[in-house]
Amino acid sequence: MCVSHLTMVPAVVNLVATKGKDTYSGFISDLMCIKCRTLSFLLQAAEKELDVDLWKSKHHKATRSESPRSTFKKWRRNNSLKTQATIKEAKDKAGDEDMSLLKFLAINALDLSAPASDVLLKSRSSNWFQLSGHPDSLAPAGPGTVWKKRSGSQDDTERMVYEELSQDPFVNDIVPKYYREVEYQGEKFIELQDLLHGFQDPYVIDIKMGTRTFLECEVNKTTARNDLYQKMVAIDPSAPTSEEHELQAVTKLRYMQFREQQSSTCSHGFRIEAMKCRGCPPVTDLKKVKSTDQVINTLDMFINNREDVKQRLLKRLNDMRTKIDQSEYFRRHEVIGSSVFMIYDNNKVGVWLIDFAKTKLLPDEKTVNHRESWVQGNHEEGLLHGFDQLINIIEGMDTSQKLDGLDKKSLPAVTVKS
């Protein structure tokens, strides 16, 4: 029985499990039946013979008039070209089938405990990229999933948040799907839905939400620090007060608030972290996009005059805002540093809330509405205020212009991917 037959799948699975994870491509030929081996041999032999015939036909001297022999050679040459194309198509198809089988075995037969092999990633490596965040904090795993590295601390916050949200039917569709925690070579990861999966050369944008991107516990110390003063004057020499200039020191709270005033975080409740447009590499130096005009211009570049995309983004954002507003989980949690991740191509649109490393359960049965201004102790972070502002700006954007000479109505419709 051949490896391509369904009845052989259990035997193949056992063989992979026995030989190990690095032998995906080493056993396909061993499990081919006699019929398939013979066919493969004949195809290879025929291909070699055809190559010789083609060489002879190309180097045959021309005659003034066609003889029966030259007519026959012409026929054989044309027929050989057609046969060679058929053989190439058959080989390509067989290669695709082998690749599909390897993927099946890797995902279903083995307990995946390391990022996906080169074989599995062959079809994804050119399409996968990390838009923002710490370099190398994400890695593609199996088809449709990524591994996200946990921070160096012992804090298990993000895993717990994803687990809890995945079990909440009211809000589990607004965040990436959570699969499991993985330990590999002494490091811990969480396996999540790959939000790029299924999109072809998409437009992508990462928008960090909220009017505050630091935890209250990070700014409890009131000691003025010279290193923070030096960082401040490096950005803006006129920013420190006369007293701060005299001390040559500022507090952590003062520095963090100053830093957030450099972007649209304080004024709009969100800031654009990074963006990727079709056919272009990611742009990651957008943290100083601050004014309303700058924000609108950047979002306009992302939406690219697509009225259909604009409407579906708004539908999804409004749905997410409503669920967060009505969620008991979000009423009891301070959500710091989370982002709205938006992506679309010619066929699909997706929007999710991501990044929960700084999400904290509120103390003493406190609650937040995510819209009030922050004062130390109330734990408000402006998450929904940011949603309000983002939705208002997108609603007011003009997408009536034509794109590349085509009317926007002629572009393919898209659906929300959740």
C-alpha positions in Angstrom: 0.0 0.0 0.0 1.3 3.5 -0.9 1.9 6.4 1.5 -0.7 8.3 -0.4 -3.5 5.9 0.4 -5.7 6.8 3.4 -5.3 3.3 5.0 -1.6 3.9 5.3 -1.9 7.0 7.5 -1.7 5.2 10.9 1.5 3.4 9.7 3.0 6.7 8.6 2.1 8.3 11.9 3.8 5.6 13.8 6.9 5.8 11.6 7.2 9.6 12.2 6.7 9.2 15.9 9.5 6.5 16.0 12.0 8.3 13.8 11.5 11.7 15.4 10.6 15.3 14.5 13.4 16.0 12.1 12.7 13.2 9.6 9.6 14.6 7.9 11.1 14.5 4.4 13.2 11.5 4.7 10.7 8.7 4.5 8.2 9.6 1.7 10.1 7.6 -0.9 10.4 4.6 1.4 6.7 4.2 1.6 5.8 4.4 -2.1 4.2 1.3 -3.6 5.8 -0.6 -6.5 3.3 1.0 -8.9 4.2 4.5 -7.9 7.9 3.7 -7.9 7.7 2.3 -11.4 5.7 5.3 -12.6 8.2 7.6 -11.0 11.1 5.7 -12.7 9.4 5.8 -16.1 8.6 9.5 -15.9 12.3 10.2 -15.1 13.5 8.0 -17.9 11.1 9.5 -20.3 12.1 13.0 -19.3 15.8 12.2 -20.0 14.9 10.7 -23.4 12.9 13.7 -24.3 15.7 16.0 -23.3 18.0 14.1 -25.8 15.4 14.3 -28.6 14.9 18.0 -28.0 18.7 18.5 -28.2 18.8 16.6 -31.5 15.9 18.5 -32.9 17.4 21.9 -32.0 20.7 21.0 -33.7 19.2 19.4 -36.8 20.3 21.1 -40.0 17.5 22.8 -42.0 16.7 21.6 -45.5 15.2 23.5 -48.4 12.1 21.4 -48.5 10.5 19.2 -45.9 11.1 15.5 -46.2 9.0 12.9 -44.5 11.8 12.4 -42.0 11.9 16.1 -41.1 8.2 16.3 -40.9 8.2 13.4 -38.4 10.9 15.1 -36.3 8.8 18.3 -36.1 5.9 16.2 -34.9 8.1 14.5 -32.3 9.6 17.7 -31.1 6.1 19.4 -30.6 4.8 16.2 -29.0 7.9 16.1 -26.7 7.4 19.6 -25.5 3.8 18.9 -24.6 4.8 15.7 -22.8 7.5 17.5 -20.9 5.0 20.1 -19.7 2.7 17.3 -18.6 5.5 15.6 -16.7 6.5 18.9 -15.0 2.8 19.5 -14.0 2.6 15.9 -12.6 5.8 16.4 -10.6 4.7 19.7 -9.2 1.4 18.2 -8.1 3.2 15.3 -6.4 5.4 17.8 -4.6 2.4 19.7 -3.4 0.8 16.4 -2.2 4.0 15.5 -0.3 4.0 19.0 1.3 0.4 18.5 2.4 1.1 15.2 3.9 4.1 16.6 5.8 1.9 19.3 7.2 -0.7 16.8 8.2 1.8 14.6 10.0 3.6 17.5 11.8 0.3 18.9 13.2 -1.6 15.7 13.9 1.0 13.0 14.6 3.4 14.9 16.7 3.3 16.8 19.9 4.5 20.2 18.7 7.0 21.5 21.3 9.1 23.8 19.2 8.5 26.5 16.6 7.5 25.1 13.3 10.2 23.5 11.1 11.4 25.0 7.8 9.2 22.6 5.9 6.1 23.8 7.6 7.0 27.4 7.2 8.1 27.2 3.6 4.8 28.6 2.4 4.5 31.3 5.1 8.0 32.7 5.6 7.7 35.3 2.9 4.3 36.5 4.2 4.9 36.5 8.0 6.3 39.5 9.8 6.2 41.1 13.2 4.7 44.6 13.1 5.6 45.9 16.5 6.7 44.9 20.0 10.0 43.6 21.3 12.1 42.0 18.5 11.9 38.2 18.4 9.1 38.2 20.9 6.9 36.4 18.4 7.6 33.4 16.2 5.3 31.5 13.8 4.5 28.0 15.1 2.1 25.7 13.3 -0.2 26.8 10.5 -2.4 29.6 11.9 -0.6 30.0 15.3 2.3 31.9 16.8 4.3 31.6 19.9 4.7 34.7 22.1 7.5 34.8 24.5 6.8 35.6 28.1 8.6 38.5 29.7 11.8 37.8 31.7 9.9 38.3 35.0 7.9 35.5 36.7 4.7 37.4 36.0 2.2 35.2 34.4 -0.3 38.0 33.7 -0.8 37.7 29.9 -1.3 34.0 29.9 -3.9 34.3 32.7 -5.7 37.1 30.9 -5.9 35.2 27.6 -7.1 32.1 29.4 -9.9 34.0 31.2 -11.0 36.0 28.1 -11.0 32.8 26.0 -13.5 31.3 28.5 -15.8 34.3 28.5 -18.3 33.8 25.6 -19.3 37.5 25.7 -15.8 38.8 24.8 -13.7 35.9 23.5 -14.2 36.9 19.9 -12.5 40.3 20.3 -9.1 38.9 21.2 -6.9 36.3 19.4 -7.7 32.7 20.2 -5.6 31.2 23.0 -4.4 27.6 22.7 -1.9 26.8 25.4 1.3 27.5 27.3 4.5 26.0 26.0 8.0 25.5 27.6 10.9 25.2 25.2 14.6 25.2 26.1 14.0 26.8 29.4 11.8 29.6 28.1 8.0 29.9 28.3 5.7 30.9 25.5 2.0 31.2 24.9 0.5 29.9 21.7 -2.0 32.2 20.1 -3.9 32.7 16.8 -1.7 34.0 14.0 -3.6 37.2 13.0 -1.8 37.3 9.7 -2.9 33.8 8.7 -5.1 33.8 5.6 -4.4 37.3 4.5 -2.5 38.0 1.3 -0.1 41.1 1.3 -2.4 42.9 3.7 -2.6 46.4 5.1 -1.9 46.2 8.9 -1.9 48.8 11.7 -1.1 48.6 15.4 -2.7 51.2 17.6 -1.9 51.4 21.3 -5.0 52.3 23.3 -5.5 54.5 26.4 -4.5 57.8 27.8 -2.0 56.1 30.1 0.5 53.4 29.2 2.2 52.9 32.5 0.9 51.1 35.7 0.3 53.1 38.9 2.8 50.9 40.7 5.5 52.1 38.3 5.3 55.7 39.4 4.7 55.3 43.2 8.3 56.4 44.0 8.6 60.1 44.3 12.4 60.3 44.2 13.7 62.6 41.5 16.2 60.9 39.1 19.0 62.4 37.1 18.9 59.7 34.4 15.2 60.5 33.6 16.1 64.3 33.5 18.8 63.5 31.0 16.4 61.5 28.8 13.9 64.4 29.0 16.3 67.1 27.9 17.6 64.8 25.1 14.1 64.9 23.7 13.2 68.5 24.5 15.7 70.8 26.3 12.9 73.2 27.2 10.6 70.6 28.8 11.9 70.7 32.4 10.7 73.4 34.7 13.2 75.9 36.2 13.2 73.8 39.4 13.8 70.6 37.6 16.7 72.3 35.7 18.2 73.4 39.0 17.9 69.9 40.5 18.8 68.2 37.2 16.3 65.5 38.1 12.7 64.5 37.6 10.4 61.9 39.1 9.3 58.8 37.2 5.7 60.0 37.0 6.8 63.4 35.6 8.9 61.7 32.9 6.3 59.1 31.9 3.6 61.8 31.5 6.1 64.0 29.5 6.9 61.0 27.2 3.2 60.4 26.5 2.7 64.0 25.6 5.0 63.4 22.6 2.4 61.4 20.9 -1.4 61.4 20.6 -1.8 59.2 23.7 -2.9 62.1 26.0 -4.9 64.1 23.4 -6.7 61.3 21.6 -6.6 58.3 23.9 -4.5 56.2 21.4 -1.3 56.4 19.5 -0.3 54.7 16.2 2.6 52.4 16.9 3.3 50.9 13.5 1.8 50.3 10.1 2.3 48.2 7.0 0.8 49.0 3.6 0.6 46.6 0.7 3.9 45.9 -1.1 5.8 48.0 1.5 7.9 47.1 4.6 6.5 47.9 8.0 6.9 51.5 9.3 7.6 51.5 13.0 8.6 55.1 13.8 5.1 56.5 14.1 5.0 57.2 17.9 5.4 60.9 17.4 2.2 61.2 15.2 0.5 63.6 17.5 -1.9 66.2 15.9 -5.3 65.4 14.6 -4.2 66.1 11.1 -1.3 63.7 11.4 -3.5 61.0 12.8 -6.1 61.4 10.1 -3.4 61.4 7.3 -1.9 58.2 8.7 -5.2 56.4 9.0 -6.2 57.7 5.6 -3.0 56.1 4.2 -4.0 52.8 5.9 -7.6 52.7 4.7 -6.5 53.8 1.2 -9.8 55.2 0.1 -11.6 51.9 0.6 -15.1 52.8 1.7 -16.1 49.1 2.1 -13.1 48.5 4.4 -13.9 51.7 6.4 -17.5 50.6 7.0 -16.5 47.1 8.1 -13.8 48.5 10.4 -16.3 50.8 12.0 -18.8 47.9 12.5 -16.2 45.8 14.2 -14.8 48.6 16.3 -18.3 49.5 17.5 -19.0 45.9 18.4 -15.8 45.6 20.3 -16.5 48.9 22.2 -20.0 47.7 23.2 -18.7 44.4 24.5 -15.9 46.0 26.5 -18.3 48.6 27.9 -20.8 45.9 29.0 -18.2 43.3 30.2 -17.9 42.5 33.8 -14.3 41.4 33.3 -13.3 44.7 31.9 -15.1 46.6 34.6 -12.9 44.9 37.2 -9.6 45.2 35.3 -7.1 48.0 34.5 -6.0 47.5 30.9 -2.6 49.2 30.2 -0.7 49.0 27.0 -3.1 47.0 25.0 -3.4 47.6 21.2 -6.1 47.4 18.5 -4.7 45.4 15.7 -6.4 46.0 12.3 -5.8 44.1 9.1 -7.4 43.7 5.7 -6.7 42.5 2.1 -9.0 42.2 -0.9 -11.2 39.6 0.7 -11.2 39.9 4.5 -11.1 42.4 7.4 -10.0 41.6 10.9 -9.8 43.7 14.1 -8.7 42.4 17.5 -7.6 43.7 20.9 -4.1 42.4 21.7 -1.3 42.6 24.3 -2.3 42.1 28.0 1.0 42.0 29.8 0.0 45.0 31.9 -3.7 44.1 32.6 -4.4 44.0 36.3 -7.3 43.0 38.5 -8.4 46.1 40.5 -8.1 46.0 44.3 -10.9 46.2 46.9 -13.8 45.6 44.5 -13.0 48.8 42.6 -14.4 49.3 39.1 -13.5 51.5 36.2 -15.4 52.8 33.2 -12.3 53.3 31.0 -13.4 56.9 30.1 -12.7 59.1 33.1 -9.6 61.2 33.5 -6.8 59.5 35.5 -5.9 60.6 39.0 -3.5 58.4 41.0 -5.6 55.8 42.7 -8.6 55.6 40.5 -7.0 53.2 38.0 -8.7 54.8 35.0 -6.6 54.3 31.8 -8.8 55.7 29.0 -9.3 52.5 27.0 -12.8 53.3 25.9 -12.1 57.0 25.5 -9.5 55.9 22.9 -12.1 53.7 21.2 -14.5 56.7 21.1 -11.9 59.0 19.5 -10.7 56.4 17.0 -14.2 55.6 15.8 -15.1 59.3 15.5 -12.0 60.0 13.4 -12.6 57.1 11.1 -16.3 58.0 10.7 -15.2 61.5 9.6 -12.7 60.4 7.0 -13.5 61.1 3.3 -13.1 58.0 1.1 -15.0 59.4 -1.9 -11.8 59.7 -4.0 -11.1 57.1 -6.6 -8.3 54.6 -6.2 -6.0 54.0 -9.2 -8.7 55.1 -11.6 -11.2 52.5 -10.3 -14.4 53.3 -8.5 -14.4 52.0 -5.0 -17.7 50.2 -5.6 -16.0 47.9 -8.1 -13.6 46.5 -5.4 -14.3 43.2 -3.8 -16.5 43.1 -0.7 -14.9 42.0 2.5 -16.1 40.3 5.6 -15.1 40.6 9.2 -12.8 37.8 10.3 -13.2 37.0 14.0 
